[in-house]
Amino acid sequence: MDKSYECQICHYLYSESTGEPLMNIVPGTAWDEIGDEFRCPHCQATKKVFIEVRG
Ligand SMILES: [Zn+2]
């Protein structure tokens, strides 16, 4: 069920199973649960720049 989402600018990968400690997002947090205030921790891009990666 875990999905990953990739920033199309810097190719940072957000994994739902890992979360993002840098953003205080705990492991298991679904992408849809993350607010629109989320920014890529590497390039500050918004969620709209991310695409789902099928593993
Ligand atoms: Zn990025």
mmCIF file of the protein (N, C-alpha, C, O) and its ligand, coordinates in Angstrom:
data_MODEL
# 
_entry.id   MODEL 
# 
loop_
_entity.id 
_entity.type 
_entity.pdbx_number_of_molecules 
1 polymer     1 
2 non-polymer 1 
# 
_entity_poly.entity_id                      1 
_entity_poly.type                           'polypeptide(L)' 
_entity_poly.nstd_linkage                   no 
_entity_poly.nstd_monomer                   no 
_entity_poly.pdbx_seq_one_letter_code       MDKSYECQICHYLYSESTGEPLMNIVPGTAWDEIGDEFRCPHCQATKKVFIEVRG 
_entity_poly.pdbx_seq_one_letter_code_can   MDKSYECQICHYLYSESTGEPLMNIVPGTAWDEIGDEFRCPHCQATKKVFIEVRG 
_entity_poly.pdbx_strand_id                 A 
# 
loop_
_entity_poly_seq.entity_id 
_entity_poly_seq.num 
_entity_poly_seq.mon_id 
_entity_poly_seq.hetero 
1 1  MET n 
1 2  ASP n 
1 3  LYS n 
1 4  SER n 
1 5  TYR n 
1 6  GLU n 
1 7  CYS n 
1 8  GLN n 
1 9  ILE n 
1 10 CYS n 
1 11 HIS n 
1 12 TYR n 
1 13 LEU n 
1 14 TYR n 
1 15 SER n 
1 16 GLU n 
1 17 SER n 
1 18 THR n 
1 19 GLY n 
1 20 GLU n 
1 21 PRO n 
1 22 LEU n 
1 23 MET n 
1 24 ASN n 
1 25 ILE n 
1 26 VAL n 
1 27 PRO n 
1 28 GLY n 
1 29 THR n 
1 30 ALA n 
1 31 TRP n 
1 32 ASP n 
1 33 GLU n 
1 34 ILE n 
1 35 GLY n 
1 36 ASP n 
1 37 GLU n 
1 38 PHE n 
1 39 ARG n 
1 40 CYS n 
1 41 PRO n 
1 42 HIS n 
1 43 CYS n 
1 44 GLN n 
1 45 ALA n 
1 46 THR n 
1 47 LYS n 
1 48 LYS n 
1 49 VAL n 
1 50 PHE n 
1 51 ILE n 
1 52 GLU n 
1 53 VAL n 
1 54 ARG n 
1 55 GLY n 
# 
loop_
_struct_asym.id 
_struct_asym.entity_id 
A 1 
B 2 
# 
loop_
_chem_comp.id 
_chem_comp.type 
_chem_comp.mon_nstd_flag 
ALA 'L-peptide linking' y 
ARG 'L-peptide linking' y 
ASN 'L-peptide linking' y 
ASP 'L-peptide linking' y 
CYS 'L-peptide linking' y 
GLN 'L-peptide linking' y 
GLU 'L-peptide linking' y 
GLY 'peptide linking'   y 
HIS 'L-peptide linking' y 
ILE 'L-peptide linking' y 
LEU 'L-peptide linking' y 
LYS 'L-peptide linking' y 
MET 'L-peptide linking' y 
PHE 'L-peptide linking' y 
PRO 'L-peptide linking' y 
SER 'L-peptide linking' y 
THR 'L-peptide linking' y 
TRP 'L-peptide linking' y 
TYR 'L-peptide linking' y 
VAL 'L-peptide linking' y 
ZN  non-polymer         . 
# 
_pdbx_entity_nonpoly.entity_id   2 
_pdbx_entity_nonpoly.name        ? 
_pdbx_entity_nonpoly.comp_id     ZN 
# 
_pdbx_nonpoly_scheme.asym_id         B 
_pdbx_nonpoly_scheme.entity_id       2 
_pdbx_nonpoly_scheme.mon_id          ZN 
_pdbx_nonpoly_scheme.ndb_seq_num     1 
_pdbx_nonpoly_scheme.pdb_seq_num     101 
_pdbx_nonpoly_scheme.auth_seq_num    101 
_pdbx_nonpoly_scheme.pdb_mon_id      ZN 
_pdbx_nonpoly_scheme.auth_mon_id     ZN 
_pdbx_nonpoly_scheme.pdb_strand_id   A 
_pdbx_nonpoly_scheme.pdb_ins_code    . 
# 
loop_
_atom_site.group_PDB 
_atom_site.id 
_atom_site.type_symbol 
_atom_site.label_atom_id 
_atom_site.label_alt_id 
_atom_site.label_comp_id 
_atom_site.label_asym_id 
_atom_site.label_entity_id 
_atom_site.label_seq_id 
_atom_site.pdbx_PDB_ins_code 
_atom_site.Cartn_x 
_atom_site.Cartn_y 
_atom_site.Cartn_z 
_atom_site.occupancy 
_atom_site.B_iso_or_equiv 
_atom_site.pdbx_formal_charge 
_atom_site.auth_seq_id 
_atom_site.auth_comp_id 
_atom_site.auth_asym_id 
_atom_site.auth_atom_id 
_atom_site.pdbx_PDB_model_num 
ATOM   1   N  N  . MET A 1 1  ? 0.829  -1.207 0.000   1.00 0.00 ? 1   MET A N  1 
ATOM   2   C  CA . MET A 1 1  ? 0.000  0.000  0.000   1.00 0.00 ? 1   MET A CA 1 
ATOM   3   C  C  . MET A 1 1  ? 0.867  1.263  0.000   1.00 0.00 ? 1   MET A C  1 
ATOM   4   O  O  . MET A 1 1  ? 0.401  2.337  -0.380  1.00 0.00 ? 1   MET A O  1 
ATOM   5   N  N  . ASP A 1 2  ? 2.117  1.134  0.422   1.00 0.00 ? 2   ASP A N  1 
ATOM   6   C  CA . ASP A 1 2  ? 2.975  2.322  0.484   1.00 0.00 ? 2   ASP A CA 1 
ATOM   7   C  C  . ASP A 1 2  ? 3.256  2.865  -0.900  1.00 0.00 ? 2   ASP A C  1 
ATOM   8   O  O  . ASP A 1 2  ? 3.523  2.114  -1.838  1.00 0.00 ? 2   ASP A O  1 
ATOM   9   N  N  . LYS A 1 3  ? 3.194  4.156  -1.012  1.00 0.00 ? 3   LYS A N  1 
ATOM   10  C  CA . LYS A 1 3  ? 3.503  4.807  -2.279  1.00 0.00 ? 3   LYS A CA 1 
ATOM   11  C  C  . LYS A 1 3  ? 4.621  5.820  -2.056  1.00 0.00 ? 3   LYS A C  1 
ATOM   12  O  O  . LYS A 1 3  ? 4.902  6.251  -0.937  1.00 0.00 ? 3   LYS A O  1 
ATOM   13  N  N  . SER A 1 4  ? 5.234  6.172  -3.162  1.00 0.00 ? 4   SER A N  1 
ATOM   14  C  CA . SER A 1 4  ? 6.268  7.191  -3.109  1.00 0.00 ? 4   SER A CA 1 
ATOM   15  C  C  . SER A 1 4  ? 5.933  8.283  -4.110  1.00 0.00 ? 4   SER A C  1 
ATOM   16  O  O  . SER A 1 4  ? 5.244  8.048  -5.103  1.00 0.00 ? 4   SER A O  1 
ATOM   17  N  N  . TYR A 1 5  ? 6.432  9.475  -3.832  1.00 0.00 ? 5   TYR A N  1 
ATOM   18  C  CA . TYR A 1 5  ? 6.164  10.632 -4.695  1.00 0.00 ? 5   TYR A CA 1 
ATOM   19  C  C  . TYR A 1 5  ? 7.477  11.356 -4.951  1.00 0.00 ? 5   TYR A C  1 
ATOM   20  O  O  . TYR A 1 5  ? 8.251  11.620 -4.032  1.00 0.00 ? 5   TYR A O  1 
ATOM   21  N  N  . GLU A 1 6  ? 7.708  11.670 -6.212  1.00 0.00 ? 6   GLU A N  1 
ATOM   22  C  CA . GLU A 1 6  ? 8.992  12.254 -6.594  1.00 0.00 ? 6   GLU A CA 1 
ATOM   23  C  C  . GLU A 1 6  ? 8.846  13.713 -7.006  1.00 0.00 ? 6   GLU A C  1 
ATOM   24  O  O  . GLU A 1 6  ? 7.952  14.076 -7.770  1.00 0.00 ? 6   GLU A O  1 
ATOM   25  N  N  . CYS A 1 7  ? 9.739  14.532 -6.485  1.00 0.00 ? 7   CYS A N  1 
ATOM   26  C  CA . CYS A 1 7  ? 9.808  15.929 -6.901  1.00 0.00 ? 7   CYS A CA 1 
ATOM   27  C  C  . CYS A 1 7  ? 10.380 15.989 -8.315  1.00 0.00 ? 7   CYS A C  1 
ATOM   28  O  O  . CYS A 1 7  ? 11.460 15.462 -8.581  1.00 0.00 ? 7   CYS A O  1 
ATOM   29  N  N  . GLN A 1 8  ? 9.649  16.634 -9.210  1.00 0.00 ? 8   GLN A N  1 
ATOM   30  C  CA . GLN A 1 8  ? 10.090 16.676 -10.607 1.00 0.00 ? 8   GLN A CA 1 
ATOM   31  C  C  . GLN A 1 8  ? 11.212 17.676 -10.844 1.00 0.00 ? 8   GLN A C  1 
ATOM   32  O  O  . GLN A 1 8  ? 11.795 17.716 -11.927 1.00 0.00 ? 8   GLN A O  1 
ATOM   33  N  N  . ILE A 1 9  ? 11.510 18.473 -9.845  1.00 0.00 ? 9   ILE A N  1 
ATOM   34  C  CA . ILE A 1 9  ? 12.583 19.455 -10.000 1.00 0.00 ? 9   ILE A CA 1 
ATOM   35  C  C  . ILE A 1 9  ? 13.923 18.872 -9.553  1.00 0.00 ? 9   ILE A C  1 
ATOM   36  O  O  . ILE A 1 9  ? 14.911 18.935 -10.285 1.00 0.00 ? 9   ILE A O  1 
ATOM   37  N  N  . CYS A 1 10 ? 13.947 18.305 -8.351  1.00 0.00 ? 10  CYS A N  1 
ATOM   38  C  CA . CYS A 1 10 ? 15.243 17.841 -7.822  1.00 0.00 ? 10  CYS A CA 1 
ATOM   39  C  C  . CYS A 1 10 ? 15.294 16.325 -7.631  1.00 0.00 ? 10  CYS A C  1 
ATOM   40  O  O  . CYS A 1 10 ? 16.330 15.778 -7.252  1.00 0.00 ? 10  CYS A O  1 
ATOM   41  N  N  . HIS A 1 11 ? 14.180 15.652 -7.893  1.00 0.00 ? 11  HIS A N  1 
ATOM   42  C  CA . HIS A 1 11 ? 14.097 14.192 -7.803  1.00 0.00 ? 11  HIS A CA 1 
ATOM   43  C  C  . HIS A 1 11 ? 14.190 13.664 -6.378  1.00 0.00 ? 11  HIS A C  1 
ATOM   44  O  O  . HIS A 1 11 ? 14.482 12.489 -6.155  1.00 0.00 ? 11  HIS A O  1 
ATOM   45  N  N  . TYR A 1 12 ? 13.938 14.547 -5.420  1.00 0.00 ? 12  TYR A N  1 
ATOM   46  C  CA . TYR A 1 12 ? 13.751 14.072 -4.048  1.00 0.00 ? 12  TYR A CA 1 
ATOM   47  C  C  . TYR A 1 12 ? 12.557 13.130 -4.019  1.00 0.00 ? 12  TYR A C  1 
ATOM   48  O  O  . TYR A 1 12 ? 11.555 13.359 -4.697  1.00 0.00 ? 12  TYR A O  1 
ATOM   49  N  N  . LEU A 1 13 ? 12.672 12.060 -3.223  1.00 0.00 ? 13  LEU A N  1 
ATOM   50  C  CA . LEU A 1 13 ? 11.605 11.077 -3.154  1.00 0.00 ? 13  LEU A CA 1 
ATOM   51  C  C  . LEU A 1 13 ? 10.977 11.073 -1.763  1.00 0.00 ? 13  LEU A C  1 
ATOM   52  O  O  . LEU A 1 13 ? 11.664 10.898 -0.757  1.00 0.00 ? 13  LEU A O  1 
ATOM   53  N  N  . TYR A 1 14 ? 9.651  11.271 -1.725  1.00 0.00 ? 14  TYR A N  1 
ATOM   54  C  CA . TYR A 1 14 ? 8.920  11.110 -0.466  1.00 0.00 ? 14  TYR A CA 1 
ATOM   55  C  C  . TYR A 1 14 ? 8.295  9.731  -0.448  1.00 0.00 ? 14  TYR A C  1 
ATOM   56  O  O  . TYR A 1 14 ? 7.548  9.370  -1.357  1.00 0.00 ? 14  TYR A O  1 
ATOM   57  N  N  . SER A 1 15 ? 8.600  8.955  0.588   1.00 0.00 ? 15  SER A N  1 
ATOM   58  C  CA . SER A 1 15 ? 8.015  7.628  0.743   1.00 0.00 ? 15  SER A CA 1 
ATOM   59  C  C  . SER A 1 15 ? 7.045  7.635  1.911   1.00 0.00 ? 15  SER A C  1 
ATOM   60  O  O  . SER A 1 15 ? 7.384  8.070  3.011   1.00 0.00 ? 15  SER A O  1 
ATOM   61  N  N  . GLU A 1 16 ? 5.839  7.152  1.664   1.00 0.00 ? 16  GLU A N  1 
ATOM   62  C  CA . GLU A 1 16 ? 4.845  7.130  2.751   1.00 0.00 ? 16  GLU A CA 1 
ATOM   63  C  C  . GLU A 1 16 ? 5.290  6.248  3.909   1.00 0.00 ? 16  GLU A C  1 
ATOM   64  O  O  . GLU A 1 16 ? 4.942  6.515  5.060   1.00 0.00 ? 16  GLU A O  1 
ATOM   65  N  N  . SER A 1 17 ? 6.049  5.208  3.620   1.00 0.00 ? 17  SER A N  1 
ATOM   66  C  CA . SER A 1 17 ? 6.485  4.300  4.688   1.00 0.00 ? 17  SER A CA 1 
ATOM   67  C  C  . SER A 1 17 ? 7.586  4.916  5.549   1.00 0.00 ? 17  SER A C  1 
ATOM   68  O  O  . SER A 1 17 ? 7.802  4.500  6.687   1.00 0.00 ? 17  SER A O  1 
ATOM   69  N  N  . THR A 1 18 ? 8.275  5.905  4.998   1.00 0.00 ? 18  THR A N  1 
ATOM   70  C  CA . THR A 1 18 ? 9.392  6.527  5.713   1.00 0.00 ? 18  THR A CA 1 
ATOM   71  C  C  . THR A 1 18 ? 9.003  7.854  6.348   1.00 0.00 ? 18  THR A C  1 
ATOM   72  O  O  . THR A 1 18 ? 9.530  8.229  7.396   1.00 0.00 ? 18  THR A O  1 
ATOM   73  N  N  . GLY A 1 19 ? 8.075  8.563  5.705   1.00 0.00 ? 19  GLY A N  1 
ATOM   74  C  CA . GLY A 1 19 ? 7.763  9.917  6.163   1.00 0.00 ? 19  GLY A CA 1 
ATOM   75  C  C  . GLY A 1 19 ? 8.940  10.845 5.854   1.00 0.00 ? 19  GLY A C  1 
ATOM   76  O  O  . GLY A 1 19 ? 9.772  10.557 4.994   1.00 0.00 ? 19  GLY A O  1 
ATOM   77  N  N  . GLU A 1 20 ? 8.987  11.958 6.575   1.00 0.00 ? 20  GLU A N  1 
ATOM   78  C  CA . GLU A 1 20 ? 10.094 12.908 6.368   1.00 0.00 ? 20  GLU A CA 1 
ATOM   79  C  C  . GLU A 1 20 ? 10.428 13.604 7.677   1.00 0.00 ? 20  GLU A C  1 
ATOM   80  O  O  . GLU A 1 20 ? 9.809  14.606 8.038   1.00 0.00 ? 20  GLU A O  1 
ATOM   81  N  N  . PRO A 1 21 ? 11.427 13.056 8.394   1.00 0.00 ? 21  PRO A N  1 
ATOM   82  C  CA . PRO A 1 21 ? 11.801 13.639 9.686   1.00 0.00 ? 21  PRO A CA 1 
ATOM   83  C  C  . PRO A 1 21 ? 12.147 15.127 9.591   1.00 0.00 ? 21  PRO A C  1 
ATOM   84  O  O  . PRO A 1 21 ? 11.903 15.887 10.528  1.00 0.00 ? 21  PRO A O  1 
ATOM   85  N  N  . LEU A 1 22 ? 12.711 15.531 8.466   1.00 0.00 ? 22  LEU A N  1 
ATOM   86  C  CA . LEU A 1 22 ? 13.083 16.949 8.309   1.00 0.00 ? 22  LEU A CA 1 
ATOM   87  C  C  . LEU A 1 22 ? 11.864 17.859 8.369   1.00 0.00 ? 22  LEU A C  1 
ATOM   88  O  O  . LEU A 1 22 ? 11.967 19.029 8.740   1.00 0.00 ? 22  LEU A O  1 
ATOM   89  N  N  . MET A 1 23 ? 10.698 17.306 7.997   1.00 0.00 ? 23  MET A N  1 
ATOM   90  C  CA . MET A 1 23 ? 9.471  18.096 7.978   1.00 0.00 ? 23  MET A CA 1 
ATOM   91  C  C  . MET A 1 23 ? 8.528  17.689 9.113   1.00 0.00 ? 23  MET A C  1 
ATOM   92  O  O  . MET A 1 23 ? 7.363  18.087 9.129   1.00 0.00 ? 23  MET A O  1 
ATOM   93  N  N  . ASN A 1 24 ? 9.032  16.895 10.060  1.00 0.00 ? 24  ASN A N  1 
ATOM   94  C  CA . ASN A 1 24 ? 8.218  16.389 11.162  1.00 0.00 ? 24  ASN A CA 1 
ATOM   95  C  C  . ASN A 1 24 ? 7.023  15.567 10.680  1.00 0.00 ? 24  ASN A C  1 
ATOM   96  O  O  . ASN A 1 24 ? 5.948  15.595 11.280  1.00 0.00 ? 24  ASN A O  1 
ATOM   97  N  N  . ILE A 1 25 ? 7.234  14.834 9.582   1.00 0.00 ? 25  ILE A N  1 
ATOM   98  C  CA . ILE A 1 25 ? 6.189  13.946 9.064   1.00 0.00 ? 25  ILE A CA 1 
ATOM   99  C  C  . ILE A 1 25 ? 6.565  12.518 9.478   1.00 0.00 ? 25  ILE A C  1 
ATOM   100 O  O  . ILE A 1 25 ? 7.613  12.000 9.092   1.00 0.00 ? 25  ILE A O  1 
ATOM   101 N  N  . VAL A 1 26 ? 5.699  11.904 10.261  1.00 0.00 ? 26  VAL A N  1 
ATOM   102 C  CA . VAL A 1 26 ? 6.026  10.604 10.828  1.00 0.00 ? 26  VAL A CA 1 
ATOM   103 C  C  . VAL A 1 26 ? 5.859  9.498  9.786   1.00 0.00 ? 26  VAL A C  1 
ATOM   104 O  O  . VAL A 1 26 ? 5.078  9.643  8.846   1.00 0.00 ? 26  VAL A O  1 
ATOM   105 N  N  . PRO A 1 27 ? 6.601  8.381  9.951   1.00 0.00 ? 27  PRO A N  1 
ATOM   106 C  CA . PRO A 1 27 ? 6.459  7.244  9.036   1.00 0.00 ? 27  PRO A CA 1 
ATOM   107 C  C  . PRO A 1 27 ? 5.011  6.772  8.961   1.00 0.00 ? 27  PRO A C  1 
ATOM   108 O  O  . PRO A 1 27 ? 4.311  6.725  9.972   1.00 0.00 ? 27  PRO A O  1 
ATOM   109 N  N  . GLY A 1 28 ? 4.569  6.424  7.757   1.00 0.00 ? 28  GLY A N  1 
ATOM   110 C  CA . GLY A 1 28 ? 3.208  5.948  7.565   1.00 0.00 ? 28  GLY A CA 1 
ATOM   111 C  C  . GLY A 1 28 ? 2.228  7.041  7.194   1.00 0.00 ? 28  GLY A C  1 
ATOM   112 O  O  . GLY A 1 28 ? 1.039  6.770  7.027   1.00 0.00 ? 28  GLY A O  1 
ATOM   113 N  N  . THR A 1 29 ? 2.700  8.267  7.061   1.00 0.00 ? 29  THR A N  1 
ATOM   114 C  CA . THR A 1 29 ? 1.806  9.367  6.697   1.00 0.00 ? 29  THR A CA 1 
ATOM   115 C  C  . THR A 1 29 ? 1.517  9.339  5.198   1.00 0.00 ? 29  THR A C  1 
ATOM   116 O  O  . THR A 1 29 ? 2.425  9.439  4.373   1.00 0.00 ? 29  THR A O  1 
ATOM   117 N  N  . ALA A 1 30 ? 0.231  9.200  4.863   1.00 0.00 ? 30  ALA A N  1 
ATOM   118 C  CA . ALA A 1 30 ? -0.156 9.181  3.452   1.00 0.00 ? 30  ALA A CA 1 
ATOM   119 C  C  . ALA A 1 30 ? 0.050  10.554 2.823   1.00 0.00 ? 30  ALA A C  1 
ATOM   120 O  O  . ALA A 1 30 ? -0.077 11.585 3.484   1.00 0.00 ? 30  ALA A O  1 
ATOM   121 N  N  . TRP A 1 31 ? 0.368  10.545 1.544   1.00 0.00 ? 31  TRP A N  1 
ATOM   122 C  CA . TRP A 1 31 ? 0.593  11.801 0.812   1.00 0.00 ? 31  TRP A CA 1 
ATOM   123 C  C  . TRP A 1 31 ? -0.607 12.730 0.929   1.00 0.00 ? 31  TRP A C  1 
ATOM   124 O  O  . TRP A 1 31 ? -0.457 13.942 1.081   1.00 0.00 ? 31  TRP A O  1 
ATOM   125 N  N  . ASP A 1 32 ? -1.802 12.143 0.858   1.00 0.00 ? 32  ASP A N  1 
ATOM   126 C  CA . ASP A 1 32 ? -3.024 12.950 0.910   1.00 0.00 ? 32  ASP A CA 1 
ATOM   127 C  C  . ASP A 1 32 ? -3.253 13.596 2.275   1.00 0.00 ? 32  ASP A C  1 
ATOM   128 O  O  . ASP A 1 32 ? -4.010 14.559 2.395   1.00 0.00 ? 32  ASP A O  1 
ATOM   129 N  N  . GLU A 1 33 ? -2.593 13.059 3.300   1.00 0.00 ? 33  GLU A N  1 
ATOM   130 C  CA . GLU A 1 33 ? -2.740 13.628 4.641   1.00 0.00 ? 33  GLU A CA 1 
ATOM   131 C  C  . GLU A 1 33 ? -1.838 14.838 4.852   1.00 0.00 ? 33  GLU A C  1 
ATOM   132 O  O  . GLU A 1 33 ? -2.012 15.598 5.804   1.00 0.00 ? 33  GLU A O  1 
ATOM   133 N  N  . ILE A 1 34 ? -0.877 15.005 3.955   1.00 0.00 ? 34  ILE A N  1 
ATOM   134 C  CA . ILE A 1 34 ? 0.062  16.111 4.079   1.00 0.00 ? 34  ILE A CA 1 
ATOM   135 C  C  . ILE A 1 34 ? -0.574 17.372 3.510   1.00 0.00 ? 34  ILE A C  1 
ATOM   136 O  O  . ILE A 1 34 ? -1.110 17.354 2.402   1.00 0.00 ? 34  ILE A O  1 
ATOM   137 N  N  . GLY A 1 35 ? -0.518 18.445 4.249   1.00 0.00 ? 35  GLY A N  1 
ATOM   138 C  CA . GLY A 1 35 ? -1.152 19.686 3.832   1.00 0.00 ? 35  GLY A CA 1 
ATOM   139 C  C  . GLY A 1 35 ? -0.445 20.341 2.660   1.00 0.00 ? 35  GLY A C  1 
ATOM   140 O  O  . GLY A 1 35 ? 0.699  20.020 2.338   1.00 0.00 ? 35  GLY A O  1 
ATOM   141 N  N  . ASP A 1 36 ? -1.157 21.268 2.030   1.00 0.00 ? 36  ASP A N  1 
ATOM   142 C  CA . ASP A 1 36 ? -0.609 21.978 0.873   1.00 0.00 ? 36  ASP A CA 1 
ATOM   143 C  C  . ASP A 1 36 ? 0.554  22.896 1.245   1.00 0.00 ? 36  ASP A C  1 
ATOM   144 O  O  . ASP A 1 36 ? 1.226  23.437 0.367   1.00 0.00 ? 36  ASP A O  1 
ATOM   145 N  N  . GLU A 1 37 ? 0.790  23.069 2.538   1.00 0.00 ? 37  GLU A N  1 
ATOM   146 C  CA . GLU A 1 37 ? 1.919  23.893 2.964   1.00 0.00 ? 37  GLU A CA 1 
ATOM   147 C  C  . GLU A 1 37 ? 3.237  23.123 2.860   1.00 0.00 ? 37  GLU A C  1 
ATOM   148 O  O  . GLU A 1 37 ? 4.314  23.688 3.053   1.00 0.00 ? 37  GLU A O  1 
ATOM   149 N  N  . PHE A 1 38 ? 3.138  21.833 2.555   1.00 0.00 ? 38  PHE A N  1 
ATOM   150 C  CA . PHE A 1 38 ? 4.349  21.030 2.396   1.00 0.00 ? 38  PHE A CA 1 
ATOM   151 C  C  . PHE A 1 38 ? 5.242  21.612 1.301   1.00 0.00 ? 38  PHE A C  1 
ATOM   152 O  O  . PHE A 1 38 ? 4.772  22.028 0.242   1.00 0.00 ? 38  PHE A O  1 
ATOM   153 N  N  . ARG A 1 39 ? 6.543  21.627 1.589   1.00 0.00 ? 39  ARG A N  1 
ATOM   154 C  CA . ARG A 1 39 ? 7.519  22.034 0.574   1.00 0.00 ? 39  ARG A CA 1 
ATOM   155 C  C  . ARG A 1 39 ? 8.605  20.977 0.496   1.00 0.00 ? 39  ARG A C  1 
ATOM   156 O  O  . ARG A 1 39 ? 8.990  20.390 1.508   1.00 0.00 ? 39  ARG A O  1 
ATOM   157 N  N  . CYS A 1 40 ? 9.088  20.741 -0.695  1.00 0.00 ? 40  CYS A N  1 
ATOM   158 C  CA . CYS A 1 40 ? 10.206 19.826 -0.874  1.00 0.00 ? 40  CYS A CA 1 
ATOM   159 C  C  . CYS A 1 40 ? 11.370 20.274 0.023   1.00 0.00 ? 40  CYS A C  1 
ATOM   160 O  O  . CYS A 1 40 ? 11.789 21.430 -0.035  1.00 0.00 ? 40  CYS A O  1 
ATOM   161 N  N  . PRO A 1 41 ? 11.888 19.359 0.848   1.00 0.00 ? 41  PRO A N  1 
ATOM   162 C  CA . PRO A 1 41 ? 12.968 19.754 1.762   1.00 0.00 ? 41  PRO A CA 1 
ATOM   163 C  C  . PRO A 1 41 ? 14.268 20.111 1.036   1.00 0.00 ? 41  PRO A C  1 
ATOM   164 O  O  . PRO A 1 41 ? 15.176 20.688 1.634   1.00 0.00 ? 41  PRO A O  1 
ATOM   165 N  N  . HIS A 1 42 ? 14.356 19.776 -0.225  1.00 0.00 ? 42  HIS A N  1 
ATOM   166 C  CA . HIS A 1 42 ? 15.588 20.082 -0.969  1.00 0.00 ? 42  HIS A CA 1 
ATOM   167 C  C  . HIS A 1 42 ? 15.467 21.364 -1.795  1.00 0.00 ? 42  HIS A C  1 
ATOM   168 O  O  . HIS A 1 42 ? 16.391 22.178 -1.813  1.00 0.00 ? 42  HIS A O  1 
ATOM   169 N  N  . CYS A 1 43 ? 14.329 21.548 -2.480  1.00 0.00 ? 43  CYS A N  1 
ATOM   170 C  CA . CYS A 1 43 ? 14.234 22.684 -3.402  1.00 0.00 ? 43  CYS A CA 1 
ATOM   171 C  C  . CYS A 1 43 ? 13.023 23.573 -3.124  1.00 0.00 ? 43  CYS A C  1 
ATOM   172 O  O  . CYS A 1 43 ? 12.783 24.534 -3.855  1.00 0.00 ? 43  CYS A O  1 
ATOM   173 N  N  . GLN A 1 44 ? 12.252 23.262 -2.068  1.00 0.00 ? 44  GLN A N  1 
ATOM   174 C  CA . GLN A 1 44 ? 11.117 24.095 -1.651  1.00 0.00 ? 44  GLN A CA 1 
ATOM   175 C  C  . GLN A 1 44 ? 9.945  24.077 -2.629  1.00 0.00 ? 44  GLN A C  1 
ATOM   176 O  O  . GLN A 1 44 ? 9.071  24.942 -2.556  1.00 0.00 ? 44  GLN A O  1 
ATOM   177 N  N  . ALA A 1 45 ? 9.913  23.126 -3.522  1.00 0.00 ? 45  ALA A N  1 
ATOM   178 C  CA . ALA A 1 45 ? 8.793  23.029 -4.454  1.00 0.00 ? 45  ALA A CA 1 
ATOM   179 C  C  . ALA A 1 45 ? 7.521  22.622 -3.712  1.00 0.00 ? 45  ALA A C  1 
ATOM   180 O  O  . ALA A 1 45 ? 7.583  22.010 -2.646  1.00 0.00 ? 45  ALA A O  1 
ATOM   181 N  N  . THR A 1 46 ? 6.370  22.966 -4.285  1.00 0.00 ? 46  THR A N  1 
ATOM   182 C  CA . THR A 1 46 ? 5.097  22.619 -3.663  1.00 0.00 ? 46  THR A CA 1 
ATOM   183 C  C  . THR A 1 46 ? 4.697  21.187 -4.034  1.00 0.00 ? 46  THR A C  1 
ATOM   184 O  O  . THR A 1 46 ? 5.331  20.549 -4.874  1.00 0.00 ? 46  THR A O  1 
ATOM   185 N  N  . LYS A 1 47 ? 3.644  20.705 -3.398  1.00 0.00 ? 47  LYS A N  1 
ATOM   186 C  CA . LYS A 1 47 ? 3.173  19.342 -3.651  1.00 0.00 ? 47  LYS A CA 1 
ATOM   187 C  C  . LYS A 1 47 ? 2.791  19.123 -5.112  1.00 0.00 ? 47  LYS A C  1 
ATOM   188 O  O  . LYS A 1 47 ? 2.880  18.005 -5.619  1.00 0.00 ? 47  LYS A O  1 
ATOM   189 N  N  . LYS A 1 48 ? 2.367  20.184 -5.783  1.00 0.00 ? 48  LYS A N  1 
ATOM   190 C  CA . LYS A 1 48 ? 1.906  20.042 -7.166  1.00 0.00 ? 48  LYS A CA 1 
ATOM   191 C  C  . LYS A 1 48 ? 3.006  19.575 -8.103  1.00 0.00 ? 48  LYS A C  1 
ATOM   192 O  O  . LYS A 1 48 ? 2.740  19.045 -9.182  1.00 0.00 ? 48  LYS A O  1 
ATOM   193 N  N  . VAL A 1 49 ? 4.244  19.778 -7.677  1.00 0.00 ? 49  VAL A N  1 
ATOM   194 C  CA . VAL A 1 49 ? 5.390  19.402 -8.514  1.00 0.00 ? 49  VAL A CA 1 
ATOM   195 C  C  . VAL A 1 49 ? 5.683  17.901 -8.416  1.00 0.00 ? 49  VAL A C  1 
ATOM   196 O  O  . VAL A 1 49 ? 6.407  17.341 -9.239  1.00 0.00 ? 49  VAL A O  1 
ATOM   197 N  N  . PHE A 1 50 ? 5.112  17.269 -7.402  1.00 0.00 ? 50  PHE A N  1 
ATOM   198 C  CA . PHE A 1 50 ? 5.402  15.847 -7.174  1.00 0.00 ? 50  PHE A CA 1 
ATOM   199 C  C  . PHE A 1 50 ? 4.489  14.955 -8.004  1.00 0.00 ? 50  PHE A C  1 
ATOM   200 O  O  . PHE A 1 50 ? 3.325  15.278 -8.239  1.00 0.00 ? 50  PHE A O  1 
ATOM   201 N  N  . ILE A 1 51 ? 5.040  13.828 -8.445  1.00 0.00 ? 51  ILE A N  1 
ATOM   202 C  CA . ILE A 1 51 ? 4.232  12.821 -9.110  1.00 0.00 ? 51  ILE A CA 1 
ATOM   203 C  C  . ILE A 1 51 ? 4.378  11.486 -8.379  1.00 0.00 ? 51  ILE A C  1 
ATOM   204 O  O  . ILE A 1 51 ? 5.404  11.210 -7.758  1.00 0.00 ? 51  ILE A O  1 
ATOM   205 N  N  . GLU A 1 52 ? 3.347  10.678 -8.463  1.00 0.00 ? 52  GLU A N  1 
ATOM   206 C  CA . GLU A 1 52 ? 3.389  9.367  -7.839  1.00 0.00 ? 52  GLU A CA 1 
ATOM   207 C  C  . GLU A 1 52 ? 4.348  8.455  -8.585  1.00 0.00 ? 52  GLU A C  1 
ATOM   208 O  O  . GLU A 1 52 ? 4.369  8.408  -9.815  1.00 0.00 ? 52  GLU A O  1 
ATOM   209 N  N  . VAL A 1 53 ? 5.140  7.733  -7.802  1.00 0.00 ? 53  VAL A N  1 
ATOM   210 C  CA . VAL A 1 53 ? 6.082  6.770  -8.382  1.00 0.00 ? 53  VAL A CA 1 
ATOM   211 C  C  . VAL A 1 53 ? 5.568  5.379  -8.066  1.00 0.00 ? 53  VAL A C  1 
ATOM   212 O  O  . VAL A 1 53 ? 5.332  5.046  -6.905  1.00 0.00 ? 53  VAL A O  1 
ATOM   213 N  N  . ARG A 1 54 ? 5.397  4.583  -9.081  1.00 0.00 ? 54  ARG A N  1 
ATOM   214 C  CA . ARG A 1 54 ? 4.916  3.220  -8.867  1.00 0.00 ? 54  ARG A CA 1 
ATOM   215 C  C  . ARG A 1 54 ? 6.085  2.279  -8.720  1.00 0.00 ? 54  ARG A C  1 
ATOM   216 O  O  . ARG A 1 54 ? 6.931  2.153  -9.605  1.00 0.00 ? 54  ARG A O  1 
ATOM   217 N  N  . GLY A 1 55 ? 6.109  1.629  -7.591  1.00 0.00 ? 55  GLY A N  1 
ATOM   218 C  CA . GLY A 1 55 ? 7.230  0.740  -7.307  1.00 0.00 ? 55  GLY A CA 1 
ATOM   219 C  C  . GLY A 1 55 ? 6.903  -0.677 -7.675  1.00 0.00 ? 55  GLY A C  1 
ATOM   220 O  O  . GLY A 1 55 ? 7.736  -1.567 -7.504  1.00 0.00 ? 55  GLY A O  1 
HETATM 221 ZN ZN . ZN  B 2 .  ? 12.555 19.141 -4.898  1.00 0.00 2 101 ZN  A ZN 1 
# 
